[in-house]
């Protein structure tokens, strides 16, 4: 039989879990956006600095060496940043799912016990 108290309790638990998850997502996306903005600013400043040094070079060989060093440094920085942001997204997904772990485990247990009882 349908029980309004159980229904209300489960609805409240679902809303609480959703709010916790949304809060976690908001903080996580804000941290990722801050990280992206900081990286963009640093990358832009590094580019300007490199261009300044490049304009002061007297030979083609020195310019080539400077450009090669810059490209290598920029690529390594990009890979490190992409790895960091990827880890931030993975951590965010884990944290956002955490409020749902207990209800999902409980529901899974109920379904398994019902399936076992039906099979017997």
C-alpha positions in Angstrom: 0.0 0.0 0.0 1.2 3.5 -0.7 2.5 5.3 2.3 2.6 9.1 2.1 5.2 9.4 4.9 7.6 7.1 3.2 7.0 9.0 -0.1 7.6 12.3 1.5 10.8 11.1 3.2 12.2 9.6 0.0 11.3 12.8 -1.9 13.2 14.9 0.7 16.2 12.6 0.5 16.2 12.9 -3.3 16.0 16.7 -3.1 18.8 16.8 -0.5 21.0 14.6 -2.6 20.3 16.7 -5.7 21.1 19.9 -3.9 24.4 18.5 -2.5 25.3 17.3 -6.0 24.5 20.7 -7.6 26.5 22.5 -4.9 29.5 20.3 -5.6 29.1 20.8 -9.3 28.9 24.5 -8.9 32.1 24.7 -6.8 33.9 22.3 -9.1 33.1 24.2 -12.3 34.0 27.4 -10.6 37.4 26.0 -9.7 37.9 24.7 -13.2 37.0 28.1 -14.7 39.4 29.8 -12.4 42.1 27.4 -13.4 41.4 27.9 -17.1 41.5 31.7 -16.6 44.8 31.6 -14.7 46.3 29.3 -17.4 45.1 31.6 -20.2 46.6 34.7 -18.5 49.9 33.0 -17.9 50.0 31.6 -21.4 49.3 35.1 -22.9 52.0 36.7 -20.7 54.5 34.0 -21.7 53.6 34.7 -25.4 54.1 38.4 -25.0 57.4 37.9 -23.2 58.6 35.4 -25.9 57.6 37.9 -28.7 59.6 40.6 -26.9 62.7 38.4 -26.7 62.2 37.3 -30.3 62.2 40.9 -31.6 65.5 41.5 -29.9 67.3 38.6 -31.5 70.0 39.5 -34.1 70.4 36.2 -36.0 68.1 33.7 -37.6 69.8 30.8 -35.8 69.2 32.4 -32.4 65.6 33.2 -33.4 65.1 29.5 -34.4 66.6 28.3 -31.1 64.4 30.7 -29.1 61.3 29.7 -31.0 62.1 26.0 -30.6 62.6 26.4 -26.8 59.3 28.4 -26.5 57.3 25.9 -28.5 58.6 23.0 -26.4 57.9 24.9 -23.2 54.4 25.9 -24.3 53.6 22.3 -25.3 54.8 20.9 -22.0 52.8 23.5 -20.1 49.7 22.7 -22.1 50.0 19.0 -21.5 50.5 19.5 -17.8 47.5 21.9 -17.7 45.3 19.5 -19.7 46.2 16.7 -17.3 45.4 18.8 -14.3 42.1 19.9 -15.6 41.2 16.3 -16.6 41.9 15.2 -13.0 39.8 18.1 -11.8 36.9 16.9 -13.9 37.3 13.3 -12.7 37.4 14.4 -9.1 34.3 16.5 -9.7 32.4 13.6 -11.2 33.2 11.4 -8.2 32.2 14.1 -5.7 29.0 15.0 -7.5 28.0 11.3 -7.5 28.8 10.8 -3.8 25.3 12.0 -2.5 23.7 9.3 -4.7 25.8 6.4 -3.7 23.8 5.4 -0.6 20.3 5.7 -2.3 21.5 3.8 -5.4 23.0 1.0 -3.2 19.8 0.8 -1.2 17.7 0.6 -4.3 20.0 -2.0 -5.9 19.7 -4.1 -2.7 15.9 -3.9 -2.8 15.8 -5.0 -6.5 18.2 -7.9 -5.8 16.2 -9.1 -2.9 13.0 -8.9 -4.9 14.6 -10.7 -7.8 15.8 -13.4 -5.4 12.4 -13.8 -3.8 10.7 -14.0 -7.2 13.2 -16.6 -8.4 12.5 -18.8 -5.3 
